[in-house]
Amino acid sequence: MKTKRSETLLVQTLKKQRLDREFSWISREFAHFLTLTDLDVDNAPYKQAVELGLAE
């Protein structure tokens, strides 16, 4: 019984580590997005114009 418990704890620990790594990667990858509108595809030409100084 003790072996099953330790195996379960090990599996849960590994899953948590993987999940933490995934969240860490997501946080780094999308850190430059400030709002959901930054992800909006329809908003892309306007955002590009603003960044290039062509729009206000």
N, C-alpha and C positions, 0 to 999 in steps of 0.2 A: 504494500500500500504506500509506503514511504517513497518507493521508486516512482510510482505513478504521479505522486504529488510533485516530486522534483522535476520529472519530465514535463509536466504541465506548466510549472513555473518557468522552466527553461524556454519552452515554446512561446509562452506569453511574453517573456522578456525579449526574445528575438523578434517577435511581431511588433512589439512596441518600439524597438530600435529601428526597424525598417520604416515604420510609420513616421517616427521622428525625423528620419533621414529624408523621407518624401516631403514632409511639411517644410523642412529646412530648404530643400531644393526649390520648392514652389515659392517660398518666401524670397529667396535670392533671385529667382528667375523673373518674378513679377514685381519686384520692389519698386521699379520706376513707374508703375501704374498707380496713379493717385486716386482715381475714381473709376466707377464702372463705365462711364462715358469714354474714358481713355481706351477701353477695349472695343468700343462700338465701331464696327466696320464702316457704317454710313458716315461717321464723323471723321474718318481718316483724311479726306482731302482738306477739310477745314483745319484740322490739327496741323497738317503739314504746312498749309499756308501761314498759319500763325507762327510756327517755328521758323519758317523762312522769312518772316517779317512782311509777308504780302497781304496780311489781313490783320484786323484788330481783334 
